[in-house]
Each structure stands twice: as structure tokens, then as C-alpha cells.
Amino acid sequence: MAKIVSASLKIKIRGGQANAGPPVGSTLGQYGVNMMDFVNPFNEQTKDRMGQNLTVHIKIYEDRTMDWRIVGTPTDELILAALKEDKGSGEPNKAKLEKKLSQTQLTEIAQAKAADMNTKDVEAVRKMVAGTARSMGVEIEM
């Protein structure tokens, strides 16, 4: 018989740096889960991505066990890292960033995100990344 899910969570955590404090401890603690059952395996699995912001999807079951998977670095952070910028435009429809995203950078980001998407078509992922860039006020070189 399948386990009954009591909570489905998304948390952003820096790779290799999870600890029993917030946001992990306060979030998992409300469900009575032993947070060290998450913290130690997470840090071990993400030590090669130390310091990167990672989104983690956690399912907590009624018997207080859990499953989790790492989705990866958010697309907006990959775009900002490629452009060496701190943040996107506050008014993307009016004010654009001075730097533009090259086709090569767009393809590299799309290939990195393809594992997290529900498609293997890199061209489709490129379009999704381009849409995220536009919503940040980043133009793409033609």
C-alpha cells in the first residue's frame, strides 16, 4: 500500500550548507521529522555544489518519513551568474540591463536546466530560459 503524503514542501537551500537552523529546522520541525535524516544526506550529496542555491522538493509522509529530490539552481540565478550581475531589472518592460545574453550562454543554461525540465528538447528549454531572461529585463543577442 502506498504511503499517505502529509506535506509537500519546496525549500531553497545552499548546497552543502544545510543545518538544523532555519529554514530547514523550522520547516521540517513542524511535521515532527528528524531533520538530521535530511541534513546529513543532503550535505553529502551536494558537497560538489557548495554554496549554490538549490531548490529541494520534500515529501513528508504520515509515518514521519520523507523523500526528497534536488531540482537544481533556479534559472534566474544561472542567467545572473552568466552576465555577472547582482539582480535583474525592477521594471523589465521599461528598463533593460545593459548586458545581453549571448546565444552560447543561452544554450549552456538550457543544457544545464534540461535535466530539471519535463522535456529532453533543448530548443524548448532554450525558449523557457529566454522567457525568464525577458522577465528579468535581459535581452538576448541575435
ZALO-963958 format. One line per field, with one value per atom (N, C-alpha, C): residue number from 0; residue in three letters; y, x, z. Coordinates in steps of 0.02 Angstrom, whole numbers, plus 50000, padded with zeros to 5 digits. Each point is the difference from the previous one (the first is absolute). Layout:
# ZALO-963958
k <- (NUM; ...)
r <- (ALA; ...)
py <- (Y; ...)
px <- (X; ...)
pz <- (Z; ...)
This chain:
# ZALO-963958
k <- (0; 0; 0; 1; 1; 1; 2; 2; 2; 3; 3; 3; 4; 4; 4; 5; 5; 5; 6; 6; 6; 7; 7; 7; 8; 8; 8; 9; 9; 9; 10; 10; 10; 11; 11; 11; 12; 12; 12; 13; 13; 13; 14; 14; 14; 15; 15; 15; 16; 16; 16; 17; 17; 17; 18; 18; 18; 19; 19; 19; 20; 20; 20; 21; 21; 21; 22; 22; 22; 23; 23; 23; 24; 24; 24; 25; 25; 25; 26; 26; 26; 27; 27; 27; 28; 28; 28; 29; 29; 29; 30; 30; 30; 31; 31; 31; 32; 32; 32; 33; 33; 33; 34; 34; 34; 35; 35; 35; 36; 36; 36; 37; 37; 37; 38; 38; 38; 39; 39; 39; 40; 40; 40; 41; 41; 41; 42; 42; 42; 43; 43; 43; 44; 44; 44; 45; 45; 45; 46; 46; 46; 47; 47; 47; 48; 48; 48; 49; 49; 49; 50; 50; 50; 51; 51; 51; 52; 52; 52; 53; 53; 53; 54; 54; 54; 55; 55; 55; 56; 56; 56; 57; 57; 57; 58; 58; 58; 59; 59; 59; 60; 60; 60; 61; 61; 61; 62; 62; 62; 63; 63; 63; 64; 64; 64; 65; 65; 65; 66; 66; 66; 67; 67; 67; 68; 68; 68; 69; 69; 69; 70; 70; 70; 71; 71; 71; 72; 72; 72; 73; 73; 73; 74; 74; 74; 75; 75; 75; 76; 76; 76; 77; 77; 77; 78; 78; 78; 79; 79; 79; 80; 80; 80; 81; 81; 81; 82; 82; 82; 83; 83; 83; 84; 84; 84; 85; 85; 85; 86; 86; 86; 87; 87; 87; 88; 88; 88; 89; 89; 89; 90; 90; 90; 91; 91; 91; 92; 92; 92; 93; 93; 93; 94; 94; 94; 95; 95; 95; 96; 96; 96; 97; 97; 97; 98; 98; 98; 99; 99; 99; 100; 100; 100; 101; 101; 101; 102; 102; 102; 103; 103; 103; 104; 104; 104; 105; 105; 105; 106; 106; 106; 107; 107; 107; 108; 108; 108; 109; 109; 109; 110; 110; 110; 111; 111; 111; 112; 112; 112; 113; 113; 113; 114; 114; 114; 115; 115; 115; 116; 116; 116; 117; 117; 117; 118; 118; 118; 119; 119; 119; 120; 120; 120; 121; 121; 121; 122; 122; 122; 123; 123; 123; 124; 124; 124; 125; 125; 125; 126; 126; 126; 127; 127; 127; 128; 128; 128; 129; 129; 129; 130; 130; 130; 131; 131; 131; 132; 132; 132; 133; 133; 133; 134; 134; 134; 135; 135; 135; 136; 136; 136; 137; 137; 137; 138; 138; 138; 139; 139; 139; 140; 140; 140; 141; 141; 141)
r <- (MET; MET; MET; ALA; ALA; ALA; LYS; LYS; LYS; ILE; ILE; ILE; VAL; VAL; VAL; SER; SER; SER; ALA; ALA; ALA; SER; SER; SER; LEU; LEU; LEU; LYS; LYS; LYS; ILE; ILE; ILE; LYS; LYS; LYS; ILE; ILE; ILE; ARG; ARG; ARG; GLY; GLY; GLY; GLY; GLY; GLY; GLN; GLN; GLN; ALA; ALA; ALA; ASN; ASN; ASN; ALA; ALA; ALA; GLY; GLY; GLY; PRO; PRO; PRO; PRO; PRO; PRO; VAL; VAL; VAL; GLY; GLY; GLY; SER; SER; SER; THR; THR; THR; LEU; LEU; LEU; GLY; GLY; GLY; GLN; GLN; GLN; TYR; TYR; TYR; GLY; GLY; GLY; VAL; VAL; VAL; ASN; ASN; ASN; MET; MET; MET; MET; MET; MET; ASP; ASP; ASP; PHE; PHE; PHE; VAL; VAL; VAL; ASN; ASN; ASN; PRO; PRO; PRO; PHE; PHE; PHE; ASN; ASN; ASN; GLU; GLU; GLU; GLN; GLN; GLN; THR; THR; THR; LYS; LYS; LYS; ASP; ASP; ASP; ARG; ARG; ARG; MET; MET; MET; GLY; GLY; GLY; GLN; GLN; GLN; ASN; ASN; ASN; LEU; LEU; LEU; THR; THR; THR; VAL; VAL; VAL; HIS; HIS; HIS; ILE; ILE; ILE; LYS; LYS; LYS; ILE; ILE; ILE; TYR; TYR; TYR; GLU; GLU; GLU; ASP; ASP; ASP; ARG; ARG; ARG; THR; THR; THR; MET; MET; MET; ASP; ASP; ASP; TRP; TRP; TRP; ARG; ARG; ARG; ILE; ILE; ILE; VAL; VAL; VAL; GLY; GLY; GLY; THR; THR; THR; PRO; PRO; PRO; THR; THR; THR; ASP; ASP; ASP; GLU; GLU; GLU; LEU; LEU; LEU; ILE; ILE; ILE; LEU; LEU; LEU; ALA; ALA; ALA; ALA; ALA; ALA; LEU; LEU; LEU; LYS; LYS; LYS; GLU; GLU; GLU; ASP; ASP; ASP; LYS; LYS; LYS; GLY; GLY; GLY; SER; SER; SER; GLY; GLY; GLY; GLU; GLU; GLU; PRO; PRO; PRO; ASN; ASN; ASN; LYS; LYS; LYS; ALA; ALA; ALA; LYS; LYS; LYS; LEU; LEU; LEU; GLU; GLU; GLU; LYS; LYS; LYS; LYS; LYS; LYS; LEU; LEU; LEU; SER; SER; SER; GLN; GLN; GLN; THR; THR; THR; GLN; GLN; GLN; LEU; LEU; LEU; THR; THR; THR; GLU; GLU; GLU; ILE; ILE; ILE; ALA; ALA; ALA; GLN; GLN; GLN; ALA; ALA; ALA; LYS; LYS; LYS; ALA; ALA; ALA; ALA; ALA; ALA; ASP; ASP; ASP; MET; MET; MET; ASN; ASN; ASN; THR; THR; THR; LYS; LYS; LYS; ASP; ASP; ASP; VAL; VAL; VAL; GLU; GLU; GLU; ALA; ALA; ALA; VAL; VAL; VAL; ARG; ARG; ARG; LYS; LYS; LYS; MET; MET; MET; VAL; VAL; VAL; ALA; ALA; ALA; GLY; GLY; GLY; THR; THR; THR; ALA; ALA; ALA; ARG; ARG; ARG; SER; SER; SER; MET; MET; MET; GLY; GLY; GLY; VAL; VAL; VAL; GLU; GLU; GLU; ILE; ILE; ILE; GLU; GLU; GLU; MET; MET; MET)
py <- (49941; 50059; 50062; 50051; 50061; 50041; 50035; 50043; 50062; 50026; 50060; 50061; 50047; 50061; 50049; 50024; 50050; 50071; 50007; 50066; 49994; 50050; 50005; 50069; 50004; 50064; 50015; 50065; 50023; 50047; 49987; 50042; 50017; 50063; 50018; 49997; 49961; 49989; 50005; 50027; 50002; 49930; 49979; 49934; 49988; 49944; 49981; 50039; 50044; 50043; 49995; 49945; 49992; 49988; 50028; 49987; 49998; 49986; 49991; 50066; 50056; 50065; 50016; 50060; 50020; 50002; 49986; 49983; 49925; 49959; 49927; 49979; 50020; 49978; 50023; 50063; 50027; 49969; 49985; 49971; 49927; 49960; 49929; 49986; 50042; 49991; 50001; 50039; 50003; 49935; 49958; 49936; 49941; 50014; 49948; 49955; 50025; 49960; 50011; 49947; 50007; 50036; 50063; 50040; 49976; 49965; 49975; 49943; 49968; 49950; 50033; 50066; 50037; 50036; 50034; 50044; 49963; 49944; 49965; 49972; 49964; 49975; 50057; 50054; 50057; 50030; 50013; 50030; 49955; 49935; 49952; 50000; 50000; 49997; 50064; 50057; 50064; 50033; 49963; 50030; 50024; 49971; 50023; 50065; 50020; 50062; 50048; 50002; 50040; 50073; 50027; 50071; 50018; 49955; 50016; 49994; 50045; 49995; 49943; 49952; 49943; 49997; 49981; 49990; 49926; 49986; 49931; 49988; 49947; 49980; 49943; 50010; 49950; 49976; 49934; 49970; 49969; 50020; 49973; 49955; 49940; 49952; 49998; 49970; 49996; 49964; 49952; 49964; 50037; 50064; 50046; 49980; 49965; 49989; 50050; 50005; 50049; 49976; 50027; 49993; 50070; 50009; 50066; 49994; 50052; 50003; 50071; 50007; 50065; 50020; 50059; 50023; 50036; 50036; 50034; 50075; 50033; 50072; 50034; 50049; 50034; 50034; 50003; 50027; 50073; 50040; 50070; 50008; 49957; 50004; 49980; 49951; 49981; 50057; 50035; 50056; 50056; 50017; 50053; 49982; 49936; 49978; 50006; 49983; 50004; 50073; 50045; 50071; 50036; 49966; 50030; 50062; 49993; 50053; 49978; 50048; 49985; 49987; 50038; 49991; 50022; 49980; 50020; 50069; 50021; 50065; 50000; 50055; 50008; 50013; 50028; 50015; 49971; 49934; 49968; 50024; 50025; 50025; 50070; 50036; 50068; 50005; 49973; 50006; 49931; 49997; 49937; 50004; 49941; 49998; 50017; 50029; 50018; 49939; 49948; 49939; 49958; 49968; 49955; 49928; 49954; 49929; 49975; 49970; 49975; 49933; 49981; 49936; 49942; 50006; 49947; 49992; 50057; 49998; 49972; 50019; 49975; 49924; 49974; 49928; 49964; 50028; 49969; 49996; 50054; 50001; 49949; 49997; 49953; 49927; 49986; 49932; 49983; 50049; 49989; 49988; 50034; 49995; 49941; 49971; 49947; 49940; 49985; 49944; 50012; 50064; 50017; 50008; 50005; 50013; 49935; 50007; 49941; 49986; 50021; 49988; 49988; 49965; 49989; 50046; 50038; 50045; 50064; 50007; 50057; 50065; 49997; 50061; 50025; 49955; 50021; 50030; 49972; 50027; 50068; 50008; 50066; 50053; 49983; 50048; 50017; 49951; 50013; 50046; 49987; 50041; 50071; 50006; 50066; 50039; 49966; 50032; 50025; 49960; 50021; 50061; 49999; 50057; 50063; 49995; 50059; 50027; 49956; 50023; 50033; 49992; 50031; 50065; 50016; 50059; 49987; 49937; 49981; 49986; 50035; 49988; 49945; 49967; 49946; 50021; 49991; 50017; 49954; 50028; 49959; 49971)
px <- (50042; 49958; 50044; 49980; 50039; 49996; 50053; 50001; 49957; 49971; 49959; 50043; 50000; 50040; 49964; 50035; 49970; 50023; 50056; 50024; 50045; 49996; 50044; 50030; 50066; 50034; 50051; 50014; 50056; 50041; 50065; 50045; 50060; 50023; 50063; 50055; 50052; 50055; 50065; 50051; 50066; 50031; 50029; 50030; 50053; 49997; 50051; 49997; 49949; 49998; 49935; 49963; 49938; 50019; 49959; 50010; 49933; 50000; 49937; 49965; 50031; 49969; 49953; 49971; 49955; 50038; 49970; 49930; 49985; 50051; 49989; 49968; 50029; 49976; 49929; 49986; 49933; 49947; 50018; 49952; 49987; 50052; 49991; 49976; 50020; 49981; 49925; 49964; 49927; 49966; 50034; 49970; 50027; 50041; 50025; 50052; 50033; 50050; 50068; 50041; 50068; 50040; 50017; 50033; 50070; 50033; 50066; 49997; 49941; 49990; 49999; 49990; 50002; 50067; 50023; 50059; 50063; 50016; 50062; 50002; 49948; 50002; 49999; 49964; 49998; 50070; 50033; 50067; 50049; 49995; 50044; 49989; 49936; 49983; 50016; 50000; 50010; 50067; 50047; 50065; 50037; 49985; 50031; 49968; 49943; 49967; 49998; 50053; 50006; 49982; 49953; 49983; 49948; 49985; 49949; 49931; 49955; 49931; 49966; 49973; 49966; 49929; 49954; 49931; 49991; 49972; 49990; 49925; 49974; 49931; 49999; 49962; 49997; 49929; 49991; 49935; 50005; 49956; 49998; 49938; 50010; 49946; 49973; 49940; 49967; 50042; 50041; 50041; 50065; 50003; 50057; 50064; 49994; 50057; 49995; 50052; 49999; 50040; 49983; 50038; 50015; 50058; 50015; 50041; 49996; 50040; 50022; 50059; 50028; 49981; 49971; 49979; 50057; 50041; 50057; 49997; 50049; 50005; 49945; 49965; 49948; 50028; 49958; 50020; 50023; 49965; 50019; 50070; 50019; 50067; 50054; 49985; 50047; 50010; 49945; 50005; 50042; 49986; 50038; 50074; 50014; 50070; 50035; 49965; 50030; 50016; 49957; 50009; 50044; 50015; 50037; 49964; 49935; 49958; 49974; 49979; 49972; 49926; 49964; 49928; 49974; 49939; 49968; 49970; 49965; 49969; 49937; 49989; 49939; 49940; 50012; 49947; 50021; 49993; 50027; 49969; 49939; 49969; 50024; 50031; 50024; 50076; 50030; 50073; 50032; 50043; 50036; 50069; 50029; 50070; 50045; 50058; 50046; 50030; 50014; 50030; 49946; 50020; 49954; 50024; 49953; 50015; 50015; 50059; 50018; 49965; 49997; 49970; 50037; 50066; 50040; 49982; 49995; 49981; 49930; 49955; 49931; 49999; 50039; 50003; 50031; 50053; 50031; 49952; 49963; 49951; 49945; 49977; 49947; 50023; 50062; 50026; 50005; 50019; 50005; 49930; 49949; 49932; 49961; 50023; 49963; 49985; 50045; 49990; 49941; 49986; 49946; 49933; 50000; 49938; 49965; 49939; 49962; 50007; 50055; 50013; 50074; 50016; 50070; 50020; 49951; 50010; 50034; 50065; 50038; 49973; 49974; 49972; 49940; 49958; 49944; 50023; 50052; 50028; 50031; 50032; 50028; 49945; 49942; 49944; 49977; 49999; 49981; 50050; 50064; 50053; 49997; 49987; 49994; 49941; 49945; 49943; 50017; 50037; 50021; 50046; 50045; 50046; 49960; 49951; 49959; 49964; 49976; 49963; 50046; 50066; 50049; 50028; 49978; 50027; 50064; 50014; 50061; 49982; 50035; 49990; 50048; 49981; 50040; 50027; 50066; 50032; 49975; 49992; 49976; 50057)
pz <- (50000; 50000; 50000; 49963; 49994; 50065; 50014; 50059; 49986; 50052; 49994; 50013; 49952; 50006; 50045; 50052; 50044; 49983; 49964; 49980; 49940; 49957; 49942; 50002; 50008; 50011; 49946; 49992; 49958; 50044; 50003; 50040; 49957; 50005; 49968; 50052; 49985; 50047; 49961; 50031; 49969; 50002; 49945; 49994; 50052; 50035; 50049; 50065; 50008; 50059; 50039; 49992; 50039; 50073; 50045; 50071; 50035; 50064; 50037; 50015; 49982; 50010; 49942; 50002; 49945; 49934; 49944; 49989; 50009; 50003; 50002; 50066; 50055; 50066; 50014; 49987; 50015; 49955; 49938; 49953; 50015; 50007; 50012; 50072; 50047; 50070; 50010; 49962; 50008; 49984; 49961; 49980; 50041; 50050; 50044; 49968; 49949; 49963; 50032; 50004; 50024; 49946; 50013; 49947; 49982; 50044; 49984; 49949; 49994; 49947; 49931; 49999; 49938; 49993; 50052; 49997; 49979; 50033; 49984; 49929; 49978; 49930; 49949; 50014; 49954; 49993; 50055; 49998; 49964; 50011; 49967; 49924; 49981; 49928; 49963; 50035; 49967; 50014; 50027; 50016; 49937; 49941; 49939; 49974; 50028; 49980; 50059; 50038; 50061; 49986; 50039; 49996; 49948; 49952; 49950; 50031; 49981; 50023; 49963; 50037; 49970; 50026; 49958; 50021; 50014; 50058; 50021; 50010; 49969; 50009; 50050; 50053; 50054; 50009; 50002; 50015; 50069; 50045; 50068; 50005; 50024; 50005; 50071; 50008; 50065; 50053; 49979; 50048; 50017; 49980; 50014; 49964; 49945; 49957; 49943; 49960; 49946; 49941; 49942; 49938; 49977; 49968; 49973; 49937; 49959; 49939; 49989; 49971; 49986; 49929; 49993; 49935; 49965; 50036; 49970; 50012; 49970; 50007; 49959; 50028; 49963; 49936; 49949; 49936; 50006; 50040; 50006; 50029; 50046; 50028; 49949; 49958; 49947; 49950; 49984; 49953; 50031; 50063; 50033; 50007; 50013; 50005; 49933; 49946; 49933; 49981; 50022; 49985; 50051; 50055; 50056; 50027; 50010; 50028; 50068; 50041; 50065; 49999; 49957; 49997; 49932; 49985; 49938; 50006; 49948; 49998; 50044; 50035; 50039; 49956; 49941; 49951; 49933; 49991; 49939; 49935; 50002; 49938; 49982; 50047; 49988; 50000; 50054; 50008; 49989; 49950; 49985; 50031; 50013; 50023; 49941; 50014; 49946; 49966; 50039; 49972; 49967; 49945; 49965; 50006; 49998; 50004; 49930; 49991; 49934; 49986; 49937; 49981; 50032; 50005; 50031; 50074; 50036; 50071; 50008; 49956; 50002; 49993; 49953; 49988; 50061; 50029; 50058; 50059; 50012; 50055; 49986; 49938; 49981; 50010; 49982; 50010; 50074; 50041; 50072; 50031; 49974; 50026; 49971; 49945; 49966; 50045; 50046; 50045; 50048; 50016; 50046; 49966; 49934; 49963; 49981; 49975; 49980; 49925; 49971; 49930; 49989; 49947; 49981; 49943; 49973; 49944; 50024; 49986; 50023; 49970; 49940; 49968; 50040; 50025; 50041; 50066; 50029; 50062; 49987; 49942; 49981; 50000; 49975; 49998; 50071; 50044; 50069; 50035; 49988; 50030; 49971; 49935; 49969; 50030; 50014; 50032; 50070; 50037; 50067; 49995; 49951; 49990; 49984; 49955; 49983; 50061; 50043; 50059; 50051; 49991; 50043; 49970; 49939; 49966; 49964; 49983; 49964; 49927; 49956; 49929; 49976; 49945; 49972; 49933; 49992; 49936; 49945; 49942; 49944; 49961)
